[in-house]
Amino acid sequence: MTTQEDLDSLLLFTPEQLEHLKKMSMDFNATQLTWISGYFFGLANLQTSTIVASVPKLLTQSLTTITLISASQTGNARQLAQLLYNDLREAKLTVNLSNASDYNFKQINKETFLVVITSTHGEGEPPDEALGLYKFLMSNNAPNFKNTAFAVFGLGDTSYEFFSQIGKDFDTRFAELGAERLLDRVDADIEYHEQAVVWRKQLTEILKMRILSNPSPNKGIRGADNSINKIYRNVYNKENPFSTNILINQKITGRYSDRDVRHIEINLGNSDLCYQPGDAVGIWYENDIVLVQEIMELLGLQYDELVNVGNETLSLNDALKKYFELTVNTPKIIEKYAILSSNDMLLKLINNKLKLKSYAQSVPIVDMMRQAPTLLKSEQLLTLLRRLTPRLYSISSAQSENETEVHITVSVVRYKINERARGGGASTFLADRIAENDVIRIFIESNQNFRLPIDLNTPIIMIGSGTGIAPFRAFMQQRIKDKAIGKNWLFFGNPHFTEDFLYQLEWQKYVRDGLLTNIDLAWSRDQLEKVYVQDKIREKGDEVWHWIKEGAHLYVCGNAKHMAKDVEHILLEILVKHGEMTFEMAHIFLNKLRTDRRYQRDIY
């Protein structure tokens, strides 16, 4: 049985350090060990006092520091935090910017000014990098914040039931614990930029007034700027994408597969765009003109009618094609359309949250309009719809191997509603409406929460299903380029071996060459009883635990709702069974792996 002492040692030391301690302690008797204990205690105190004494007086007398924490899942919160960081520095304020996963949250109540910018992940869950901070604040061990003033900006998506829930939770909890609210929390939808500009300006002015008019010594010992995030400015980004061309667009599932998965290679040319394994590519796409025209015909609208979108005047046809989301329905869109159409079925639906959510997930916008016909003006339609946003795809290549290219792996969404063909906006754009050599607009979305270990000796366990295999292809290319000697283990699942083994020849070559230490494959439809990737992990539970004890990093990529949750449940089960922990200790251990970046997820 793993004791609390055993758990503490696993969390505190690396496997190599533990082994070194064990070997060293075997050479001493009890009296000598007692003396060594006192010696190291004195040495630790001496080092601490030396560090404190060596800090220049200038640093301890600096102005009050603003602590800015970003809690991001896909990068939006991190980008907004970087913009606010720039604003505060330009206002001559001292600010420290930190990812939630790198912040020492047990000292959080010692902050004078605290700003949190957070996204909400899945069904009202914190981003992975903020899980430790979130659980600490929501626990009975959370401290009093009587000397702290705070502000929260929440990023979310109104199509989800628990819209911006984590921002709401942080804001409420800080106030409950005694902190002073600097300004009202913002709950921003997908199109958050205008709100963010106003909020950044308001907050900067408030902090300037509070700090510069009443400077005070900073608490603790900090430099003028020990931000862990250097502000990385790239010419190309979400607002200013890079126009380039497709080099290869190749289907990589078999002829009889019920899935259309594409391997797409994109030319980076001389753009100087840089990426790392774990990052994503943002794709700006255009809607299918057939879908655009179907919607306009249903609503009685003219293709060439002129409308204003921002500062641009263009035809309604072009506006819908380029600037508005047409494929993803949401409860809010249904509510608005129900009122506009006065449709009894929809009006009844909006009073039942569960049925409303189910309808939004199963009935696209165009089919809702077909089921509840009405005539709309162009202004009403544009007010009803959300602005189009780019789709993010995990990168499936390492730039060290493919210098002027970036590869993505795309599962094309296709289905039928009453025998009418429907599909995903971006995936069908890439599969059907863009050919090799055609121009697309892209940008790189950095993901600091899905990174290979720095130590090349570290073993890694990669767990993915479907296109979740994409970043692991990039991982292997990078490990080979780096001559990493750490072991590599892949768990991968898909329906059929013969039709759906993505990048099969590459993985088989890695096995033959001894680069892939272990590979476990789950083909869910190749036998009567369905077998999933989590079942394969359970079968190898003892060996998985052995790798974890050796210091392995675990990576999960795939569907958030099912696969990722099932895998986490199995990992906890392994810690309980093979690590001989209680269920509570297993949760603590897994969360520590997460905060130490040894358990990272890229889920969607």
ChimeraX attribute file (.defattr): number of C-alpha atoms within 10 A of each C-alpha:
attribute: neighborCount
match mode: 1-to-1
recipient: residues
	/A:1	11
	/A:2	14
	/A:3	12
	/A:4	12
	/A:5	9
	/A:6	12
	/A:7	16
	/A:8	11
	/A:9	14
	/A:10	16
	/A:11	16
	/A:12	12
	/A:13	13
	/A:14	14
	/A:15	17
	/A:16	10
	/A:17	12
	/A:18	14
	/A:19	11
	/A:20	11
	/A:21	12
	/A:22	10
	/A:23	10
	/A:24	10
	/A:25	13
	/A:26	9
	/A:27	9
	/A:28	11
	/A:29	9
	/A:30	9
	/A:31	9
	/A:32	11
	/A:33	14
	/A:34	11
	/A:35	10
	/A:36	14
	/A:37	12
	/A:38	11
	/A:39	11
	/A:40	11
	/A:41	10
	/A:42	12
	/A:43	12
	/A:44	12
	/A:45	11
	/A:46	11
	/A:47	11
	/A:48	11
	/A:49	11
	/A:50	11
	/A:51	10
	/A:52	10
	/A:53	10
	/A:54	8
	/A:55	13
	/A:56	11
	/A:57	10
	/A:58	9
	/A:59	15
	/A:60	16
	/A:61	15
	/A:62	18
	/A:63	19
	/A:64	20
	/A:65	24
	/A:66	23
	/A:67	21
	/A:68	24
	/A:69	24
	/A:70	27
	/A:71	31
	/A:72	29
	/A:73	24
	/A:74	22
	/A:75	19
	/A:76	21
	/A:77	23
	/A:78	26
	/A:79	18
	/A:80	22
	/A:81	27
	/A:82	21
	/A:83	15
	/A:84	24
	/A:85	25
	/A:86	14
	/A:87	16
	/A:88	21
	/A:89	14
	/A:90	11
	/A:91	14
	/A:92	10
	/A:93	20
	/A:94	21
	/A:95	24
	/A:96	20
	/A:97	24
	/A:98	22
	/A:99	22
	/A:100	26
	/A:101	23
	/A:102	15
	/A:103	21
	/A:104	11
	/A:105	17
	/A:106	13
	/A:107	9
	/A:108	18
	/A:109	21
	/A:110	17
	/A:111	20
	/A:112	19
	/A:113	24
	/A:114	25
	/A:115	21
	/A:116	22
	/A:117	27
	/A:118	32
	/A:119	32
	/A:120	26
	/A:121	25
	/A:122	18
	/A:123	14
	/A:124	18
	/A:125	16
	/A:126	25
	/A:127	23
	/A:128	25
	/A:129	25
	/A:130	27
	/A:131	18
	/A:132	21
	/A:133	22
	/A:134	21
	/A:135	14
	/A:136	15
	/A:137	20
	/A:138	13
	/A:139	9
	/A:140	8
	/A:141	10
	/A:142	18
	/A:143	17
	/A:144	16
	/A:145	20
	/A:146	15
	/A:147	13
	/A:148	21
	/A:149	21
	/A:150	24
	/A:151	24
	/A:152	27
	/A:153	28
	/A:154	26
	/A:155	29
	/A:156	24
	/A:157	20
	/A:158	17
	/A:159	18
	/A:160	18
	/A:161	16
	/A:162	17
	/A:163	23
	/A:164	27
	/A:165	23
	/A:166	28
	/A:167	28
	/A:168	19
	/A:169	17
	/A:170	23
	/A:171	22
	/A:172	15
	/A:173	16
	/A:174	26
	/A:175	17
	/A:176	12
	/A:177	16
	/A:178	16
	/A:179	23
	/A:180	18
	/A:181	18
	/A:182	19
	/A:183	14
	/A:184	13
	/A:185	18
	/A:186	20
	/A:187	22
	/A:188	21
	/A:189	17
	/A:190	15
	/A:191	15
	/A:192	17
	/A:193	12
	/A:194	9
	/A:195	14
	/A:196	18
	/A:197	13
	/A:198	10
	/A:199	20
	/A:200	19
	/A:201	13
	/A:202	13
	/A:203	19
	/A:204	19
	/A:205	13
	/A:206	13
	/A:207	17
	/A:208	15
	/A:209	11
	/A:210	13
	/A:211	17
	/A:212	14
	/A:213	9
	/A:214	10
	/A:215	11
	/A:216	13
	/A:217	12
	/A:218	18
	/A:219	15
	/A:220	11
	/A:221	14
	/A:222	15
	/A:223	16
	/A:224	16
	/A:225	12
	/A:226	13
	/A:227	16
	/A:228	12
	/A:229	14
	/A:230	9
	/A:231	13
	/A:232	8
	/A:233	8
	/A:234	13
	/A:235	12
	/A:236	17
	/A:237	15
	/A:238	17
	/A:239	7
	/A:240	12
	/A:241	17
	/A:242	21
	/A:243	15
	/A:244	17
	/A:245	20
	/A:246	21
	/A:247	19
	/A:248	16
	/A:249	21
	/A:250	16
	/A:251	18
	/A:252	21
	/A:253	21
	/A:254	17
	/A:255	12
	/A:256	11
	/A:257	14
	/A:258	13
	/A:259	19
	/A:260	20
	/A:261	23
	/A:262	22
	/A:263	20
	/A:264	21
	/A:265	21
	/A:266	22
	/A:267	20
	/A:268	22
	/A:269	12
	/A:270	7
	/A:271	14
	/A:272	12
	/A:273	19
	/A:274	15
	/A:275	20
	/A:276	23
	/A:277	27
	/A:278	25
	/A:279	28
	/A:280	25
	/A:281	22
	/A:282	21
	/A:283	22
	/A:284	22
	/A:285	24
	/A:286	22
	/A:287	24
	/A:288	21
	/A:289	15
	/A:290	9
	/A:291	19
	/A:292	19
	/A:293	17
	/A:294	14
	/A:295	20
	/A:296	20
	/A:297	13
	/A:298	17
	/A:299	19
	/A:300	14
	/A:301	18
	/A:302	15
	/A:303	16
	/A:304	11
	/A:305	12
	/A:306	15
	/A:307	17
	/A:308	13
	/A:309	15
	/A:310	6
	/A:311	6
	/A:312	8
	/A:313	12
	/A:314	14
	/A:315	16
	/A:316	23
	/A:317	19
	/A:318	20
	/A:319	20
	/A:320	26
	/A:321	21
	/A:322	17
	/A:323	19
	/A:324	19
	/A:325	19
	/A:326	22
	/A:327	19
	/A:328	19
	/A:329	23
	/A:330	24
	/A:331	22
	/A:332	19
	/A:333	18
	/A:334	23
	/A:335	17
	/A:336	18
	/A:337	24
	/A:338	21
	/A:339	12
	/A:340	15
	/A:341	16
	/A:342	14
	/A:343	16
	/A:344	11
	/A:345	11
	/A:346	21
	/A:347	17
	/A:348	12
	/A:349	19
	/A:350	19
	/A:351	11
	/A:352	10
	/A:353	12
	/A:354	11
	/A:355	14
	/A:356	19
	/A:357	20
	/A:358	12
	/A:359	19
	/A:360	19
	/A:361	14
	/A:362	13
	/A:363	17
	/A:364	19
	/A:365	21
	/A:366	21
	/A:367	19
	/A:368	18
	/A:369	19
	/A:370	14
	/A:371	13
	/A:372	17
	/A:373	14
	/A:374	15
	/A:375	16
	/A:376	17
	/A:377	11
	/A:378	18
	/A:379	11
	/A:380	13
	/A:381	18
	/A:382	19
	/A:383	11
	/A:384	17
	/A:385	21
	/A:386	20
	/A:387	16
	/A:388	21
	/A:389	17
	/A:390	18
	/A:391	15
	/A:392	20
	/A:393	21
	/A:394	27
	/A:395	27
	/A:396	29
	/A:397	29
	/A:398	26
	/A:399	20
	/A:400	16
	/A:401	14
	/A:402	13
	/A:403	16
	/A:404	16
	/A:405	17
	/A:406	25
	/A:407	28
	/A:408	22
	/A:409	26
	/A:410	25
	/A:411	20
	/A:412	21
	/A:413	16
	/A:414	15
	/A:415	11
	/A:416	9
	/A:417	11
	/A:418	7
	/A:419	7
	/A:420	8
	/A:421	10
	/A:422	18
	/A:423	18
	/A:424	18
	/A:425	23
	/A:426	24
	/A:427	21
	/A:428	21
	/A:429	18
	/A:430	23
	/A:431	21
	/A:432	11
	/A:433	15
	/A:434	16
	/A:435	16
	/A:436	15
	/A:437	14
	/A:438	11
	/A:439	16
	/A:440	19
	/A:441	17
	/A:442	25
	/A:443	25
	/A:444	24
	/A:445	23
	/A:446	20
	/A:447	20
	/A:448	20
	/A:449	23
	/A:450	21
	/A:451	19
	/A:452	24
	/A:453	16
	/A:454	8
	/A:455	10
	/A:456	14
	/A:457	14
	/A:458	18
	/A:459	21
	/A:460	24
	/A:461	22
	/A:462	21
	/A:463	26
	/A:464	28
	/A:465	24
	/A:466	21
	/A:467	23
	/A:468	24
	/A:469	26
	/A:470	27
	/A:471	32
	/A:472	26
	/A:473	20
	/A:474	24
	/A:475	24
	/A:476	23
	/A:477	21
	/A:478	20
	/A:479	19
	/A:480	14
	/A:481	12
	/A:482	11
	/A:483	12
	/A:484	18
	/A:485	14
	/A:486	17
	/A:487	19
	/A:488	24
	/A:489	20
	/A:490	20
	/A:491	21
	/A:492	25
	/A:493	28
	/A:494	22
	/A:495	22
	/A:496	19
	/A:497	17
	/A:498	15
	/A:499	16
	/A:500	23
	/A:501	21
	/A:502	26
	/A:503	14
	/A:504	12
	/A:505	10
	/A:506	12
	/A:507	18
	/A:508	13
	/A:509	12
	/A:510	18
	/A:511	15
	/A:512	11
	/A:513	10
	/A:514	12
	/A:515	20
	/A:516	18
	/A:517	16
	/A:518	14
	/A:519	16
	/A:520	15
	/A:521	18
	/A:522	22
	/A:523	19
	/A:524	17
	/A:525	14
	/A:526	14
	/A:527	10
	/A:528	7
	/A:529	8
	/A:530	12
	/A:531	18
	/A:532	22
	/A:533	22
	/A:534	25
	/A:535	15
	/A:536	17
	/A:537	21
	/A:538	16
	/A:539	12
	/A:540	13
	/A:541	20
	/A:542	16
	/A:543	14
	/A:544	21
	/A:545	18
	/A:546	13
	/A:547	19
	/A:548	20
	/A:549	13
	/A:550	14
	/A:551	20
	/A:552	25
	/A:553	23
	/A:554	22
	/A:555	22
	/A:556	26
	/A:557	26
	/A:558	20
	/A:559	17
	/A:560	17
	/A:561	12
	/A:562	9
	/A:563	21
	/A:564	22
	/A:565	14
	/A:566	15
	/A:567	20
	/A:568	14
	/A:569	12
	/A:570	18
	/A:571	21
	/A:572	22
	/A:573	19
	/A:574	23
	/A:575	24
	/A:576	19
	/A:577	17
	/A:578	17
	/A:579	21
	/A:580	15
	/A:581	22
	/A:582	18
	/A:583	14
	/A:584	10
	/A:585	19
	/A:586	21
	/A:587	16
	/A:588	16
	/A:589	18
	/A:590	18
	/A:591	18
	/A:592	17
	/A:593	19
	/A:594	22
	/A:595	20
	/A:596	15
	/A:597	23
	/A:598	23
	/A:599	21
	/A:600	23
	/A:601	25
	/A:602	23
	/A:603	21
	/A:604	15
